[in-house]
Amino acid sequence: MRIGLLTEGGYPYVGGEGGVWCDRLVRGLDRHEFDVYAFSTGQAQEDAGWLPLPPQVARVRTAPLWTAEEDGVVHGRRARRRFTEHYGELAAALCHAAEPGTAEKPGTAEADRFTNALHGLAELARDEGGLVAALRSEQAVRALERACRAPGARRTAREARVPDLLTVADHLERALRPLSLDWYEEDGLGAVDLCHAASGGIAVLPGLLARHFFGVPLLVTEYGVRLRTHYLTRPDASPAVRSLLAAFHGLLTAETYRAASYLVPGNAHARRWQERCGADRAKLRTIHPGLDATPFTRVGEDRPEGREKGAEREHAGPHTLVWIGRVEPAKDLVSLLHAFAEVRAAEPGTRLRIVGRPSGPEGEAYLGHCRALAAQLFPDEADGPHAVGRNPVTFEELGGPGAETTADVQAGGTVTVLSSVVEGFPVGLIEAMFCGRATVSTDVGAVVEVIGGTGLVVPSRNPRALAEACVSLLRDPERRARLGAAARARALELFSVEQNVAAFHALYLETVARTPVRRPVLDGAGDPQPFAAPAEAHVPGHWTGPTPRAVPTWAVETPEPVTETVR
């Protein structure tokens, strides 16, 4: 099978979002062939280069979303008229779409209007060679203004001023850049058996166009729902800008959910958001992200031979609570520090290790605040008048002394704690489960789904409940051992790389099996490949054989790709 993997700011770039799970997926499915179509998000990402690619990656084509050079395409009068018509229809769909939170389901007039306009712009770009100049032109801004002033437009759209129109037009220009690419050819995306978008949003556009032009089935994975992210961004923008951009991403998401053969959320939390955003339940297939359990095997399988002996060994030294993650306000380390004050009162000698790097300038400021709070809550302690005291709370980074890896940190901990008020899929919690550690977590995001019954879960922003749960585990070594063993077994069953790869392999086969054959597949001898045609194709009737499709004239001459590497 030939898979077209679509990414935005991720694989194959080093450090890209979602790059790790994509790399594990590609390497795990070595029987298939992958063509990677990737959008970069900045010069720094391109300068960092790519991950080492396995041999099953046959081709990589990239394009920047952060910049677009003039393509030199000059539209004639007829092409300009077509552009004004389609762009005006797209703008009208944005101005008439329902407000966020009351969005109409796919299939409404606005959704159809948006889809037809998007396809019209894509066909114009294919016929004329691109839309870069047209999307940046005054013609686009005027079409957007007419749509905002037209009868029936929403109040927020009618209130848009010239700066608002320029902002929205600029955003649409960046979002629609994929329409001008030369990826939509018979030997490009038209040659793959399946398009797999590694995220929602702009990364899906090539898959939507491959489906429109060639009938290629589309599979979309969303470990974080992009539409929810767009609703929460641009808080300082004017109401008109927020409303129009939310309408664009809402309609793009509706078209994505309508056109995709299957939607793959990474957890029940993301699944609920997809359903709330209009996804059809029949298309949803939850596949949890796969993590490599190998680095944690030594710690996870290092179990005491007997419970009594294990209890004696655990009580030989002071208890240690461990927190690992990115330092930022959403992790609510302030509540954790206040909870730890109550833990120390109940269990003197307990220590707290906070291990992680700050996330950006906001994280740096938050880390400084947490250090000051720790110094205030826990004055340095000393065993005697001539001894040097030290704070029971330590702030560390992975790779530092005594903290070479996550497994090393978990190995020295008694209980792992998660105190977040906002959390998506808690990867750090799964790593603790791989290590066989008992956990105390706040009830946010997908935590309950991940933990199951193998850890304690408390309400967020409740230091007393967090402290009581930690103390109950610190005082019961047998319970910690039972929960840790159950947590490791659950993580190995549900969150390993192997289960992730096997689930996607099965879904690939199911998707292709449900898709009508588009072209005969021949082997080296020229004979048809087995299963290349569905069983009903052998029954006499008008459905026998593939549907003939005319080859467009633009595909005869293949233009130069933006970036292409053949491996």
C-alpha positions in Angstrom: 0.0 0.0 0.0 1.2 3.5 -0.8 0.4 6.1 1.9 0.5 9.9 1.5 1.4 11.2 5.0 0.4 14.8 5.4 2.0 16.9 8.2 2.1 20.5 9.4 5.2 21.5 11.4 5.9 17.9 12.2 7.5 14.8 10.6 10.0 14.6 9.1 11.5 17.7 10.7 13.6 17.4 13.8 11.6 18.3 16.9 8.4 18.8 14.9 5.0 18.5 16.6 3.9 14.8 16.4 7.1 13.9 14.7 7.9 11.1 17.2 4.7 9.1 16.7 4.8 9.6 13.0 8.3 8.2 12.9 7.3 5.2 15.0 4.3 4.6 12.7 6.3 4.8 9.5 9.0 2.5 10.9 6.5 0.0 12.3 4.7 -0.3 9.0 7.7 -1.3 6.9 5.6 -3.4 4.6 4.0 -0.2 3.2 5.5 2.7 1.2 5.2 6.3 2.4 5.2 9.5 0.5 5.6 12.4 3.0 4.0 15.8 2.2 5.1 18.2 4.9 4.5 21.9 5.7 7.2 23.7 7.6 6.4 26.4 10.0 9.6 28.5 10.1 13.1 29.0 8.9 14.5 27.6 12.2 12.6 24.3 11.6 13.9 24.0 8.1 17.5 24.7 9.2 17.3 22.0 11.9 16.8 19.4 9.1 15.0 16.1 9.1 15.0 13.0 11.2 16.8 9.9 9.7 14.3 8.4 7.3 13.7 4.6 6.9 13.8 3.1 3.4 10.0 2.8 3.2 9.8 6.6 2.8 10.0 6.8 -1.0 9.6 10.5 -1.4 9.4 13.7 0.7 7.9 16.9 -0.7 7.8 20.0 1.5 6.4 23.5 1.3 6.6 26.5 3.7 3.5 27.8 5.4 5.4 30.8 6.9 6.3 32.4 3.6 5.3 32.3 -0.1 7.3 33.7 -3.0 5.6 35.3 -5.9 5.0 32.7 -8.5 4.9 35.1 -11.4 1.4 34.0 -12.5 -0.6 36.8 -14.0 -4.3 36.0 -14.4 -6.2 37.1 -17.5 -9.6 38.7 -17.4 -11.5 35.4 -17.4 -9.3 33.9 -14.6 -9.8 37.1 -12.5 -13.5 36.8 -12.9 -13.4 33.2 -11.8 -11.3 34.1 -8.8 -13.6 36.9 -7.7 -16.6 34.6 -8.0 -15.1 31.7 -6.0 -13.3 33.9 -3.4 -16.5 35.9 -3.0 -18.5 32.7 -2.4 -16.0 31.6 0.2 -16.1 35.0 1.9 -19.9 34.9 1.8 -20.0 31.5 3.5 -17.8 32.9 6.3 -20.1 36.0 6.8 -23.3 33.9 6.9 -22.0 30.9 9.0 -23.5 30.6 12.4 -21.6 31.9 15.4 -19.1 29.5 17.1 -20.9 27.4 19.6 -24.1 27.2 17.5 -22.4 26.1 14.3 -24.7 24.2 11.8 -23.9 20.6 10.9 -22.1 19.7 7.7 -24.5 19.7 4.7 -26.1 23.1 5.4 -26.1 25.8 2.7 -23.0 27.6 4.1 -21.0 24.3 4.3 -21.9 23.5 0.7 -21.1 27.0 -0.4 -17.7 26.9 1.3 -16.8 23.5 -0.2 -17.8 24.5 -3.7 -15.8 27.7 -3.4 -12.8 25.8 -2.1 -12.9 23.4 -4.9 -13.4 26.2 -7.4 -10.3 28.0 -6.2 -8.3 24.8 -6.3 -9.3 24.1 -9.9 -8.4 27.7 -10.8 -5.0 27.3 -9.2 -4.5 24.1 -11.1 -5.5 25.6 -14.4 -3.6 28.8 -14.1 -0.5 27.7 -12.1 -1.2 29.3 -8.8 -3.1 31.8 -6.7 -0.4 33.5 -4.7 -0.7 37.0 -6.3 -4.5 36.8 -6.5 -4.9 36.0 -2.8 -2.7 39.0 -1.9 -4.4 41.4 -4.3 -6.8 44.2 -3.6 -9.3 42.2 -5.5 -9.5 39.7 -2.7 -9.9 42.4 0.0 -12.7 44.0 -2.0 -14.5 40.7 -2.4 -14.3 40.1 1.3 -15.6 43.6 2.0 -18.6 43.1 -0.3 -19.4 39.8 1.5 -19.3 41.5 4.9 -21.6 44.3 3.7 -24.1 42.1 1.9 -27.6 41.7 3.2 -27.9 38.8 5.6 -24.3 38.9 6.9 -23.8 38.5 10.6 -23.6 41.6 12.7 -20.0 41.0 13.6 -19.1 40.7 9.9 -20.9 43.9 9.1 -18.9 45.7 11.7 -15.5 44.8 10.1 -13.4 47.8 9.3 -10.5 48.1 6.8 -7.8 46.9 9.3 -10.0 43.9 10.2 -10.5 43.1 6.5 -6.8 43.2 5.8 -6.1 41.0 8.8 -8.6 38.4 7.7 -7.5 38.5 4.1 -3.9 38.0 5.2 -4.9 34.9 7.3 -6.9 33.5 4.4 -3.9 34.0 2.1 -1.7 31.9 4.4 -4.3 29.3 5.0 -5.0 28.8 1.3 -1.4 28.6 0.1 -1.6 24.7 -0.2 -4.1 25.3 -3.2 -1.2 26.7 -5.3 1.1 23.7 -4.9 1.9 21.2 -7.6 1.2 18.1 -5.5 -2.1 17.3 -7.1 -0.8 15.3 -10.0 -1.4 11.8 -11.3 2.2 10.9 -10.1 1.8 12.9 -6.9 -1.0 12.6 -4.5 -3.1 11.0 -7.3 -0.8 7.9 -7.1 -1.3 7.1 -3.4 -3.8 4.6 -2.1 -4.6 6.6 1.0 -4.0 10.1 2.4 -3.3 10.2 6.2 -3.3 13.7 7.7 -1.4 13.7 11.0 -3.4 16.6 12.3 -6.4 18.7 11.5 -6.4 22.2 10.1 -4.3 23.3 7.1 -2.5 19.9 6.9 -5.8 18.3 5.7 -6.2 20.6 2.6 -3.9 18.4 0.3 -5.9 15.4 1.4 -9.2 17.1 0.6 -8.0 18.1 -2.8 -6.6 14.6 -3.5 -10.0 13.3 -2.7 -11.7 15.9 -4.9 -9.4 15.4 -7.9 -8.7 11.7 -7.7 -11.0 10.0 -5.2 -8.2 9.2 -2.8 -9.7 8.2 0.6 -8.7 10.4 3.6 -7.8 9.5 7.1 -7.4 12.2 9.7 -5.7 11.9 13.1 -6.3 14.5 15.8 -4.5 14.1 19.1 -5.5 17.7 19.8 -8.6 19.2 18.1 -7.4 22.1 16.0 -10.8 23.8 15.9 -10.8 24.1 19.7 -7.4 25.7 19.5 -8.5 28.3 17.0 -11.5 29.2 19.2 -9.1 29.9 22.0 -6.5 32.0 20.0 -6.4 35.7 19.1 -8.0 36.9 22.3 -6.9 40.5 21.6 -8.3 40.6 18.1 -11.5 42.5 17.3 -14.8 40.7 17.4 -15.0 40.8 13.5 -11.6 39.2 13.1 -12.3 36.5 15.7 -15.7 35.8 14.2 -14.6 35.5 10.6 -11.5 33.4 11.3 -13.6 31.1 13.6 -16.1 30.7 10.8 -13.3 29.8 8.3 -11.8 27.1 10.6 -15.2 25.9 11.6 -16.3 25.3 8.0 -12.9 23.8 7.1 -13.3 21.4 10.0 -16.9 20.6 8.9 -15.7 19.7 5.4 -12.8 17.7 6.8 -15.1 15.7 9.1 -17.6 15.2 6.2 -15.0 14.1 3.6 -12.8 11.9 5.8 -13.4 8.1 5.7 -12.3 7.9 9.3 -11.4 10.3 12.1 -8.9 9.1 14.7 -8.9 10.9 18.0 -6.1 9.9 20.4 -8.4 9.7 23.5 -12.0 10.1 24.6 -11.4 13.7 25.6 -10.5 14.6 21.9 -13.3 12.4 20.7 -15.9 14.3 22.7 -14.6 17.6 21.2 -14.8 16.1 17.7 -18.4 15.1 18.3 -19.1 18.6 19.7 -17.6 20.1 16.5 -19.8 18.0 14.2 -18.0 14.7 13.7 -20.1 11.7 12.8 -19.8 9.0 15.5 -19.8 6.3 12.9 -16.4 7.6 11.5 -14.6 7.8 14.9 -11.9 5.3 15.8 -10.0 6.0 18.9 -6.3 5.0 18.7 -4.2 6.0 21.7 -0.7 7.4 21.0 2.0 4.8 21.2 5.0 5.3 23.5 8.2 3.3 23.6 8.3 1.3 26.8 11.9 0.1 26.4 13.6 2.9 28.3 11.4 2.2 31.3 11.7 -1.6 31.4 14.5 -1.8 33.9 12.7 0.4 36.4 9.2 -1.1 35.7 10.4 -4.7 36.2 12.6 -4.1 39.2 10.0 -5.3 41.7 10.6 -6.5 45.3 10.6 -10.3 45.7 8.2 -10.0 48.6 5.9 -7.4 50.0 7.4 -7.3 53.5 10.9 -7.1 52.1 9.8 -4.4 49.7 8.1 -2.4 52.5 11.3 -2.5 54.6 13.4 -1.3 51.7 11.0 1.5 50.8 11.0 2.8 54.4 14.8 2.7 54.6 15.0 6.3 53.2 12.7 9.3 53.1 9.7 9.3 50.9 9.9 11.3 47.6 7.1 12.8 45.5 8.0 13.3 41.8 6.5 15.7 39.4 7.8 15.7 35.7 6.7 18.0 32.9 6.9 21.5 31.3 6.8 24.3 33.9 3.9 26.5 33.0 0.8 28.0 34.8 -1.5 25.2 33.4 0.5 22.6 35.5 -0.6 24.4 38.7 2.6 23.8 40.7 1.3 26.4 43.2 -1.4 24.0 44.3 1.2 21.2 44.4 3.4 23.2 46.7 0.5 24.0 49.1 -0.5 20.4 49.0 3.1 19.4 49.8 3.0 21.6 52.9 0.2 19.4 54.2 2.0 16.3 53.2 5.1 17.4 55.2 2.9 18.0 58.2 1.6 14.5 58.1 4.7 12.7 56.9 7.8 14.7 58.0 10.9 14.0 56.0 9.1 13.6 52.7 10.7 15.4 49.7 9.4 16.8 46.5 11.3 16.8 43.2 10.0 19.1 40.5 11.8 18.1 37.2 11.2 20.0 34.0 12.1 23.0 31.9 10.1 26.2 31.7 7.9 26.7 28.6 8.8 30.0 27.1 9.0 33.4 28.9 5.7 32.8 30.7 7.2 29.5 32.1 10.3 31.3 33.2 8.3 33.8 35.2 6.1 31.0 36.7 9.2 29.0 37.7 10.6 32.0 39.5 7.3 32.5 41.3 7.2 28.8 42.3 10.8 28.9 43.6 9.9 31.9 45.8 6.8 30.2 47.1 8.8 27.1 48.0 11.4 29.2 49.9 8.5 30.8 51.8 6.6 27.6 52.6 9.7 25.5 53.5 12.5 27.4 55.2 15.8 25.6 54.8 16.1 22.8 57.3 19.3 21.6 59.0 20.0 18.6 61.3 22.1 20.6 63.7 23.5 24.0 64.5 26.6 23.4 62.3 24.9 21.7 59.4 23.8 23.3 56.2 20.1 23.3 55.7 18.4 22.5 52.4 14.9 22.9 51.1 12.7 19.8 50.8 11.6 21.0 47.4 14.1 20.8 44.6 13.7 22.2 41.1 15.7 20.2 38.5 16.0 19.6 34.8 16.3 16.3 33.0 20.0 15.6 32.3 21.2 17.2 35.5 23.0 15.5 38.4 21.0 12.4 39.4 18.4 13.0 36.8 19.9 11.7 33.5 16.6 10.3 32.2 12.9 10.2 33.1 13.3 6.6 34.1 16.1 7.5 36.6 13.8 10.2 38.2 10.9 7.7 38.4 13.2 5.1 39.9 14.0 7.3 42.9 10.4 8.4 43.5 7.8 6.9 45.8 4.7 8.5 44.2 4.3 10.4 40.9 2.1 13.4 41.0 0.2 15.3 38.3 -1.4 18.6 39.4 -2.5 20.2 36.1 -5.7 22.2 35.6 -5.5 21.8 31.8 -4.1 18.6 30.2 -4.5 16.9 26.9 -3.0 13.4 26.7 -0.8 12.9 29.8 2.4 11.4 28.4 4.3 11.9 31.6 1.7 9.9 33.5 2.0 7.0 31.1 5.8 7.0 31.5 5.3 6.7 35.3 2.9 3.8 34.6 5.6 2.1 32.5 7.9 2.5 35.5 5.3 0.7 37.7 4.8 3.8 39.9 1.6 4.6 41.9 0.2 8.0 40.8 -1.9 10.8 42.2 -3.5 13.0 39.5 -6.0 15.7 39.0 -9.2 15.0 37.0 -8.4 16.9 33.8 -8.2 16.0 30.1 -7.7 12.3 29.4 -6.3 11.5 32.8 -9.2 9.3 34.0 -9.1 7.4 30.7 -5.4 6.8 30.9 -5.3 5.9 34.6 -8.4 3.7 34.7 -8.4 2.2 38.2 -4.6 2.1 38.6 -4.1 5.4 40.4 -5.8 8.0 42.6 -7.6 10.9 40.9 -8.7 14.1 42.7 -10.4 17.4 41.7 -8.1 20.1 40.2 -7.2 23.2 42.3 -7.8 21.3 45.5 -4.5 21.1 47.5 -6.1 19.4 50.4 -7.5 16.5 48.3 -4.2 16.2 46.5 -2.3 16.0 49.9 -4.7 13.4 51.4 -4.3 11.2 48.4 -0.5 11.4 48.5 -0.4 10.7 52.3 -2.7 7.7 51.9 -0.2 6.1 49.4 2.9 7.1 51.3 1.5 5.2 54.4 0.5 2.1 52.5 3.5 0.4 50.6 1.4 -2.7 49.7 -1.2 -0.5 48.0 1.5 1.4 46.1 2.9 -1.9 44.9 -0.5 -3.2 43.7 -1.3 0.1 41.9 2.1 0.3 40.3 1.9 -3.3 38.9 -1.6 -2.7 37.6 -0.5 0.6 36.1 2.4 -1.0 34.2 0.2 -3.8 32.9 -2.4 -1.3 31.7 0.2 0.9 30.0 1.8 -2.0 28.2 -1.6 -3.2 26.9 -3.1 0.2 25.8 -0.3 2.7 25.2 2.6 0.9 23.6 4.0 1.5 20.1 3.0 -1.9 19.1 -0.7 -1.4 19.7 -0.6 2.0 18.0 1.0 0.6 14.8 -1.3 -2.5 14.7 -4.4 -0.3 15.1 -3.4 2.0 12.3 -2.4 -0.9 10.0 -5.9 -2.4 10.5 -7.5 0.9 9.8 -5.5 1.4 6.7 -6.7 -1.9 5.3 -10.3 -1.3 6.3 -10.2 2.2 4.6 -8.8 0.9 1.4 -11.1 -2.2 1.4 -14.1 0.1 1.5 -12.9 2.4 -1.3 -13.8 1.5 -4.9 -10.7 0.6 -7.0 -9.5 3.7 -9.0 -7.1 2.0 -11.3 -5.9 -1.6 -12.1 -2.9 -2.6 -10.0 -0.4 -4.8 -11.9 2.6 -6.8 -10.7 6.0 -7.0 -12.5 4.6 -9.5 -15.0 1.7 -7.3 -15.9 -0.9 -9.4 -14.2 -3.5 -7.9 -11.9 -2.6 -7.9 -8.2 -4.9 -9.9 -5.8 -7.6 -7.8 -4.1 -7.0 -4.9 -6.4 -10.7 -5.0 -7.3 -13.6 -5.5 -4.9 -15.5 -8.7 -5.1 -18.6 -7.0 -6.6 -16.5 -6.0 -9.6 -16.7 -9.6 -10.8 -20.5 -9.5 -10.9 -21.8 -8.6 -14.4 -23.3 -5.1 -14.4 -22.7 -1.5 -15.1 -20.4 -1.3 -12.0 -17.9 -3.8 -13.4 -14.4 -2.3 -13.7 -13.0 1.0 -12.7 -14.9 4.2 -13.7 -13.1 5.9 -16.6 -11.7 9.3 -15.8 -10.3 11.9 -18.3 -6.8 13.0 -17.6 -6.7 16.8 -17.3 -4.3 18.7 -19.7 -2.5 20.3 -16.8 -1.1 16.9 -15.7 0.7 16.2 -19.0 3.6 18.5 -18.2 4.8 18.0 -14.6 6.0 21.4 -13.0 9.0 21.6 -10.8 8.1 20.7 -7.1 8.6 23.1 -4.3 11.0 20.6 -2.6 11.4 17.0 -3.4 13.7 14.3 -2.2 13.6 10.8 -3.6 14.8 8.1 -1.3 
